[in-house]
């Protein structure tokens, strides 16, 4: 089998930089693909954390002026990942979140910042790095969406291109005057089959319009985004391109998320030692100041606090939680109003409700190992990863029947509800509470979850097949 070379382009990669599930996918997929004859290297921006970890990286190319300042392309590796890093300090050497200021507003030059990332991706696709000429350029989300556009408008021979949607809600929309400033033909910003999007331009739309193949992170979400509502303005385009659109479920890194070896939890366990989960539950209750009650159904939430995630609906379901004697352990951040409401609810119900605002990797692991059930009440969810971790850790998922949640949880492994309303969420919580007190039935749900394959093993194979078929269709060596 001839190896396929793939350049992945991502704005964040776990464990180096992470704000969401995109980073988990970008970090885990290259490692999983090694067993499928795919050589993947990942291009990412040179944020401060990246530069610290790759201090000894090799310089491949240097420019005196790259999108307004000096820049370099570096090559290095970290934690099993082969990386290209675009080191352009005037664009990326900024503290904190990769996308927003300390005040939570988008960096005003985000269009330039991520156009630069896509431009260098296209150049690598054209053979800039002689030792790694990719057969496929795989762009992740809007931040990499211009990579297929540059390759298209450059003309001539080029690699195949794949565009993956991790969340349709983020589309990279800018004024059309940006096109000329980033080296794209101005006519592309007026072309409905190019970058044009409701009078402006959209990086995501460009990638969806011009990539050879489109993927998203679950089969159900691939169907949902072809609707006007789910497509968020791009449903018509995706219906037109349905023949090249597919949904491939995300997996999780089962080495990082392994209850038998996890260094972050109080007591390690597997399917044969499920009784040890009670010790993790006690540790979680103690850490968060919850009453030490083994008989209380302890609900866990690890989430961005937002309308999309349905966390306002969970607040509306609080009478059910409190009335049925449940407890809640929440870890997350996001919408300021939701943060305040959860903190206020926790203050009003000490011992019953705990809310930790922010993100703590060790606590996330302990919540998976110690909560009895994990709640994901999203209004839409491209795939979701926390419910996959929950299955792996014996925390029974309670999820809305949308997107990847519908593809990964069913009535043999958890509780699902729909349509997505607080009344239906409350009903699902009630069913879970009733079942929790039937220890045999609850154990069957846990065991079915633990037996579910949530790894990248088969999912990576689907990507490998996609790449090979694309290469073959373009007449390149497969």
C-alpha positions as CSV (number, residue, x, y, z in Angstrom):
1,X,0.0,0.0,0.0
2,X,1.5,3.3,-1.1
3,X,1.5,5.8,1.7
4,X,-0.7,8.9,1.3
5,X,0.7,12.2,2.4
6,X,-1.8,14.6,4.0
7,X,-1.2,18.1,5.3
8,X,-3.7,18.9,8.0
9,X,-4.4,22.6,8.7
10,X,-5.8,23.6,12.1
11,X,-5.9,26.6,14.3
12,X,-5.5,24.6,17.5
13,X,-4.1,21.1,18.3
14,X,-4.2,19.2,21.6
15,X,-2.2,19.0,23.8
16,X,-0.5,22.2,22.7
17,X,-3.3,24.6,22.3
18,X,-7.0,23.8,23.0
19,X,-10.2,25.8,23.2
20,X,-12.6,23.1,22.0
21,X,-13.2,19.8,20.3
22,X,-11.4,20.8,17.1
23,X,-8.1,20.6,19.0
24,X,-8.8,17.1,20.3
25,X,-9.5,15.9,16.7
26,X,-6.5,17.6,15.2
27,X,-4.3,16.1,17.9
28,X,-5.6,12.5,17.9
29,X,-6.4,11.9,14.2
30,X,-2.7,12.1,12.9
31,X,-1.6,9.5,15.4
32,X,-4.5,7.2,14.6
33,X,-3.9,7.4,10.9
34,X,-0.4,6.1,11.2
35,X,-1.8,2.6,11.3
36,X,-3.7,3.2,8.0
37,X,-0.8,4.1,5.8
38,X,-1.3,7.8,6.0
39,X,1.6,10.2,6.8
40,X,0.0,13.3,8.2
41,X,1.7,16.5,9.2
42,X,-0.2,19.3,10.8
43,X,0.2,23.0,10.1
44,X,-0.6,25.4,13.0
45,X,0.1,29.0,14.0
46,X,3.0,29.9,16.2
47,X,1.2,31.0,19.3
48,X,3.4,31.6,22.4
49,X,2.6,28.2,23.8
50,X,3.6,26.5,20.5
51,X,6.8,28.4,20.3
52,X,7.8,27.5,23.8
53,X,7.2,23.8,23.2
54,X,9.0,23.8,19.8
55,X,11.9,25.9,20.8
56,X,14.3,23.6,18.9
57,X,12.3,23.3,15.7
58,X,14.1,23.5,12.3
59,X,13.7,26.6,10.2
60,X,12.4,25.7,6.7
61,X,11.9,29.1,5.2
62,X,12.2,32.7,6.2
63,X,10.4,35.8,4.8
64,X,11.2,39.5,5.6
65,X,7.5,40.4,5.0
66,X,4.8,37.8,5.5
67,X,1.4,39.5,5.6
68,X,2.9,42.6,7.2
69,X,5.9,41.5,9.2
70,X,8.7,39.0,9.3
71,X,7.8,35.3,9.3
72,X,9.2,31.8,9.3
73,X,8.1,28.3,8.6
74,X,9.3,25.8,11.1
75,X,9.2,22.0,11.3
76,X,9.3,20.0,14.5
77,X,7.5,17.4,16.6
78,X,5.7,17.1,19.9
79,X,4.0,14.3,21.7
80,X,3.9,12.1,18.6
81,X,2.7,14.8,16.2
82,X,4.7,16.0,13.2
83,X,4.2,19.7,12.9
84,X,4.7,22.7,10.6
85,X,4.5,25.9,12.5
86,X,3.9,29.3,10.9
87,X,5.9,31.7,13.2
88,X,4.7,35.2,12.4
89,X,5.0,37.1,15.7
90,X,3.0,40.2,14.6
91,X,0.0,37.9,14.0
92,X,0.3,35.2,16.6
93,X,2.5,36.3,19.5
94,X,-0.4,37.3,21.7
95,X,-1.4,36.0,25.2
96,X,-4.4,34.0,26.0
97,X,-7.1,32.7,23.7
98,X,-6.1,32.2,20.0
99,X,-9.1,34.0,18.7
100,X,-10.2,36.7,21.1
101,X,-8.8,39.5,23.2
102,X,-8.8,39.5,27.0
103,X,-12.1,41.3,26.8
104,X,-13.7,38.5,24.8
105,X,-13.9,40.3,21.4
106,X,-12.5,38.9,18.2
107,X,-9.0,40.1,17.3
108,X,-9.7,42.8,14.6
109,X,-7.1,41.2,12.3
110,X,-8.4,37.6,12.5
111,X,-9.0,37.7,8.7
112,X,-5.4,38.4,8.0
113,X,-4.2,36.0,10.7
114,X,-5.9,33.0,9.4
115,X,-5.5,33.9,5.7
116,X,-1.8,33.7,6.4
117,X,-2.2,30.2,7.7
118,X,-4.2,29.1,4.7
119,X,-1.7,30.8,2.3
120,X,1.2,28.9,3.6
121,X,-0.8,25.7,3.6
122,X,-1.4,26.2,-0.1
123,X,2.3,26.9,-0.7
124,X,3.2,23.6,1.1
125,X,0.6,22.0,-1.2
126,X,2.4,23.3,-4.2
127,X,5.7,21.8,-3.0
128,X,7.3,24.5,-0.8
129,X,8.8,21.8,1.4
130,X,10.6,19.4,-0.9
131,X,10.7,16.6,1.7
132,X,6.9,16.7,2.2
133,X,4.7,17.3,-0.9
134,X,1.2,16.4,0.2
135,X,-1.3,14.4,-1.9
136,X,-4.1,16.0,0.1
137,X,-4.6,19.2,2.0
138,X,-7.1,18.8,4.8
139,X,-8.5,22.0,6.2
140,X,-10.3,22.2,9.6
141,X,-13.0,24.8,10.2
142,X,-13.2,28.4,8.9
143,X,-9.7,29.3,10.1
144,X,-8.3,27.0,7.4
145,X,-11.1,27.5,4.9
146,X,-9.1,29.6,2.5
147,X,-6.6,26.8,1.9
148,X,-8.8,25.2,-0.8
149,X,-9.5,28.7,-2.2
150,X,-5.9,29.6,-2.6
151,X,-5.2,26.3,-4.3
152,X,-8.1,26.8,-6.6
153,X,-7.3,30.3,-7.6
154,X,-3.6,29.7,-8.0
155,X,-4.4,27.4,-10.9
156,X,-2.2,24.6,-12.2
157,X,-1.5,21.2,-10.6
158,X,-2.5,20.9,-7.0
159,X,-3.2,18.3,-4.3
160,X,-6.7,17.2,-3.5
161,X,-8.5,19.2,-0.8
162,X,-10.8,18.2,2.0
163,X,-12.8,20.7,4.2
164,X,-14.1,19.5,7.6
165,X,-16.8,21.4,9.4
166,X,-16.6,21.1,13.2
167,X,-19.3,23.7,13.9
168,X,-21.4,25.5,11.3
169,X,-22.0,28.4,13.8
170,X,-18.5,29.7,13.2
171,X,-18.1,30.9,9.6
172,X,-15.3,33.4,9.4
173,X,-17.2,36.3,7.9
174,X,-15.4,39.4,6.8
175,X,-15.7,42.5,4.6
176,X,-15.2,41.7,0.9
177,X,-12.4,44.3,0.6
178,X,-10.2,41.8,2.6
179,X,-9.9,39.6,-0.5
180,X,-7.4,41.8,-2.3
181,X,-5.4,42.4,0.9
182,X,-4.8,38.7,1.4
183,X,-3.8,38.0,-2.2
184,X,-7.0,36.5,-3.6
185,X,-8.5,37.9,-6.9
186,X,-11.0,40.6,-6.2
187,X,-13.5,39.0,-8.4
188,X,-13.7,36.0,-6.1
189,X,-15.3,38.2,-3.5
190,X,-18.2,38.9,-5.9
191,X,-18.6,35.3,-7.1
192,X,-21.4,33.3,-5.5
193,X,-19.4,30.2,-6.4
194,X,-16.3,31.6,-4.7
195,X,-16.0,33.7,-1.5
196,X,-19.1,35.9,-1.7
197,X,-21.5,35.5,1.2
198,X,-24.4,37.9,1.7
199,X,-22.4,40.9,0.5
200,X,-19.2,40.0,2.3
201,X,-16.9,36.9,2.2
202,X,-16.8,33.8,4.4
203,X,-13.8,31.7,4.9
204,X,-15.9,28.6,5.7
205,X,-18.1,29.2,2.7
206,X,-15.0,29.4,0.4
207,X,-13.8,26.1,1.7
208,X,-17.1,24.4,1.3
209,X,-17.5,25.8,-2.2
210,X,-14.1,25.0,-3.5
211,X,-12.8,21.8,-1.7
212,X,-12.9,18.5,-3.5
213,X,-14.5,16.8,-0.5
214,X,-16.4,18.0,2.5
215,X,-16.7,16.1,5.8
216,X,-18.3,16.8,9.1
217,X,-18.0,15.1,12.4
218,X,-21.1,12.8,12.5
219,X,-23.5,11.3,10.0
220,X,-26.6,12.9,11.6
221,X,-25.0,16.4,11.6
222,X,-24.1,15.9,7.9
223,X,-27.8,15.5,7.2
224,X,-28.9,18.4,9.6
225,X,-26.6,21.0,8.0
226,X,-28.2,20.5,4.6
227,X,-31.4,22.0,6.0
228,X,-31.9,25.8,6.0
229,X,-32.0,25.9,9.7
230,X,-29.0,23.6,10.4
231,X,-27.0,25.0,7.5
232,X,-27.1,28.5,9.1
233,X,-27.1,30.2,5.7
234,X,-25.1,27.5,3.9
235,X,-27.7,24.8,3.7
236,X,-28.4,25.4,0.0
237,X,-24.7,25.2,-0.9
238,X,-24.4,21.9,1.1
239,X,-27.5,20.5,-0.7
240,X,-25.8,21.3,-4.0
241,X,-22.6,19.6,-2.9
242,X,-24.3,16.6,-1.1
243,X,-22.5,14.2,-3.4
244,X,-19.1,15.1,-1.9
245,X,-20.3,15.5,1.7
246,X,-20.0,12.8,4.3
247,X,-20.2,12.5,8.1
248,X,-17.4,10.7,9.9
249,X,-17.8,10.3,13.6
250,X,-15.1,11.7,15.9
251,X,-13.4,9.4,18.3
252,X,-11.4,10.2,21.5
253,X,-7.9,9.4,22.5
254,X,-8.4,6.3,24.5
255,X,-4.9,6.5,26.0
256,X,-5.6,9.9,27.4
257,X,-9.2,8.9,28.4
258,X,-8.6,5.5,30.1
259,X,-10.0,4.9,33.5
260,X,-7.6,2.0,34.1
261,X,-4.5,4.3,33.8
262,X,-5.9,7.8,34.4
263,X,-3.6,9.7,36.7
264,X,-6.2,12.4,37.4
265,X,-8.8,10.2,39.1
266,X,-8.8,9.0,42.7
267,X,-9.2,5.3,42.0
268,X,-8.6,3.6,38.7
269,X,-11.1,1.0,37.4
270,X,-12.3,-1.0,34.4
271,X,-15.5,-2.9,33.6
272,X,-14.6,-5.6,36.2
273,X,-14.1,-3.0,38.9
274,X,-17.1,-0.7,38.5
275,X,-17.6,-0.7,42.2
276,X,-14.4,1.5,42.4
277,X,-16.4,4.3,40.8
278,X,-18.0,4.9,44.2
279,X,-14.6,6.0,45.5
280,X,-14.3,8.5,42.7
281,X,-17.8,9.8,43.4
282,X,-16.9,10.3,47.0
283,X,-13.7,12.1,46.0
284,X,-15.6,14.4,43.6
285,X,-18.2,15.2,46.2
286,X,-15.5,16.1,48.7
287,X,-13.6,18.2,46.2
288,X,-16.6,20.3,45.2
289,X,-18.2,20.5,48.7
290,X,-21.2,18.3,47.8
291,X,-22.9,16.2,50.5
292,X,-21.2,12.8,50.8
293,X,-24.3,10.9,49.7
294,X,-23.6,7.7,47.7
295,X,-27.4,7.2,47.2
296,X,-27.8,10.6,45.4
297,X,-27.8,10.6,41.6
298,X,-24.7,12.8,40.8
299,X,-25.0,14.6,37.5
300,X,-21.9,15.9,35.7
301,X,-21.6,18.7,33.2
302,X,-18.4,19.6,31.3
303,X,-19.3,22.2,28.8
304,X,-19.0,25.6,27.2
305,X,-21.8,27.6,28.8
306,X,-23.9,28.7,25.8
307,X,-27.3,28.7,24.2
308,X,-26.0,26.0,21.7
309,X,-25.2,23.7,24.6
310,X,-28.7,24.0,26.1
311,X,-27.3,24.9,29.5
312,X,-30.2,27.4,30.1
313,X,-32.6,24.4,29.8
314,X,-30.7,22.6,32.5
315,X,-31.3,25.6,34.8
316,X,-35.0,25.4,34.0
317,X,-34.9,21.8,35.0
318,X,-33.4,22.6,38.4
319,X,-36.8,21.8,40.2
320,X,-36.6,18.2,38.9
321,X,-32.9,17.9,40.0
322,X,-33.6,19.3,43.5
323,X,-37.0,17.6,43.9
324,X,-35.6,14.1,43.1
325,X,-32.7,14.5,45.4
326,X,-30.0,14.7,42.7
327,X,-26.7,16.5,42.8
328,X,-25.0,18.5,40.1
329,X,-21.3,19.0,39.4
330,X,-20.7,21.6,36.6
331,X,-17.4,22.6,35.1
332,X,-17.4,25.2,32.3
333,X,-17.3,28.8,31.1
334,X,-18.8,31.0,28.5
335,X,-21.8,33.2,28.6
336,X,-21.5,35.6,31.5
337,X,-25.2,35.5,32.4
338,X,-25.2,31.7,32.5
339,X,-22.0,31.7,34.6
340,X,-23.7,34.0,37.1
341,X,-26.9,32.0,37.2
342,X,-25.0,28.7,37.9
343,X,-22.9,30.3,40.6
344,X,-26.0,31.8,42.2
345,X,-27.8,28.4,42.1
346,X,-24.8,26.8,43.7
347,X,-24.7,29.4,46.5
348,X,-28.4,28.9,47.0
349,X,-28.1,25.1,47.3
350,X,-24.8,24.2,49.0
351,X,-24.1,20.5,49.2
352,X,-26.4,19.9,46.2
353,X,-25.1,22.0,43.4
354,X,-21.5,22.9,42.6
355,X,-20.4,25.1,39.7
356,X,-16.7,25.6,38.8
357,X,-16.2,28.4,36.2
358,X,-13.2,27.8,34.0
359,X,-11.5,24.7,32.7
360,X,-9.5,22.2,34.8
361,X,-8.3,19.1,32.9
362,X,-7.9,17.0,36.1
363,X,-11.3,17.9,37.4
364,X,-12.8,17.0,34.0
365,X,-11.4,13.5,34.3
366,X,-12.7,13.2,37.9
367,X,-16.2,14.3,36.9
368,X,-16.2,11.6,34.2
369,X,-15.0,9.0,36.7
370,X,-17.1,10.2,39.7
371,X,-20.5,11.4,38.3
372,X,-23.2,8.8,37.8
373,X,-24.5,10.5,34.7
374,X,-23.2,13.1,32.3
375,X,-25.7,15.6,30.8
376,X,-25.3,17.1,27.2
377,X,-28.6,18.9,26.4
378,X,-27.4,20.7,23.3
379,X,-29.7,22.3,20.8
380,X,-27.4,21.3,18.1
381,X,-24.2,19.3,18.4
382,X,-21.9,18.4,15.5
383,X,-20.5,15.4,17.3
384,X,-19.7,16.0,21.0
385,X,-16.8,14.4,22.8
386,X,-17.8,14.5,26.5
387,X,-20.5,11.8,26.0
388,X,-17.8,9.6,24.4
389,X,-15.6,10.0,27.4
390,X,-18.6,9.3,29.6
391,X,-19.3,6.0,27.9
392,X,-15.6,5.1,28.4
393,X,-15.8,6.0,32.1
394,X,-19.1,4.4,33.0
395,X,-21.0,7.7,33.5
396,X,-24.4,7.2,31.8
397,X,-25.0,9.9,29.2
398,X,-28.3,12.0,29.2
399,X,-28.3,13.7,25.8
400,X,-30.5,15.5,23.3
401,X,-31.3,13.6,20.2
402,X,-29.3,15.8,17.8
403,X,-26.2,15.5,15.6
404,X,-23.4,13.3,16.9
405,X,-25.2,12.8,20.2
406,X,-27.9,10.9,18.3
407,X,-25.2,8.8,16.6
408,X,-23.4,7.8,19.8
409,X,-25.9,7.3,22.5
410,X,-29.1,5.2,22.5
411,X,-31.4,3.7,25.0
412,X,-29.1,0.8,25.7
413,X,-26.2,3.1,26.7
414,X,-28.0,6.1,28.1
415,X,-31.0,8.4,28.0
416,X,-32.0,10.6,25.0
417,X,-34.7,13.2,24.5
418,X,-36.2,15.4,21.8
419,X,-37.3,17.9,20.8
420,X,-34.9,19.9,22.8
421,X,-37.0,21.6,25.5
422,X,-36.7,21.9,29.3
423,X,-39.8,19.7,29.7
424,X,-38.3,16.9,27.7
425,X,-34.9,17.3,29.5
426,X,-36.7,17.1,32.9
427,X,-38.5,14.0,31.7
428,X,-35.2,12.4,30.7
429,X,-33.8,13.3,34.1
430,X,-36.8,11.7,35.8
431,X,-36.3,8.5,33.8
432,X,-32.6,8.4,34.7
433,X,-33.4,9.0,38.4
434,X,-35.9,6.1,38.4
435,X,-33.4,3.8,36.7
436,X,-30.5,4.8,38.9
437,X,-32.3,3.2,41.9
438,X,-32.5,-0.1,40.0
439,X,-28.9,-1.1,40.4
440,X,-29.0,-4.0,38.0
441,X,-30.5,-1.9,35.2
442,X,-28.0,0.9,35.8
443,X,-25.1,-1.5,35.7
444,X,-26.3,-2.8,32.4
445,X,-26.3,0.7,31.0
446,X,-22.8,1.3,32.3
447,X,-21.5,-2.0,30.9
448,X,-23.0,-1.3,27.5
449,X,-21.3,2.1,27.5
450,X,-18.0,0.6,28.4
451,X,-18.3,-1.9,25.6
452,X,-18.8,0.8,23.0
453,X,-15.9,1.6,20.7
454,X,-15.2,5.3,21.1
455,X,-11.7,5.2,19.7
456,X,-10.3,6.6,16.5
457,X,-9.5,3.1,15.2
458,X,-12.4,2.6,12.7
459,X,-13.0,6.4,12.2
460,X,-9.4,6.9,11.1
461,X,-9.9,4.2,8.6
462,X,-12.8,6.1,7.1
463,X,-10.6,9.2,6.6
464,X,-7.8,7.0,5.1
465,X,-10.4,5.6,2.6
466,X,-11.6,9.1,1.8
467,X,-8.1,10.3,1.1
468,X,-7.2,7.4,-1.1
469,X,-10.4,7.6,-3.1
470,X,-9.8,11.4,-3.6
471,X,-6.2,10.8,-4.7
472,X,-7.3,8.0,-7.1
473,X,-10.1,10.2,-8.6
474,X,-7.6,12.9,-9.3
475,X,-5.2,10.6,-11.1
476,X,-2.5,10.8,-8.4
477,X,-0.7,7.7,-7.1
478,X,-3.0,6.0,-4.6
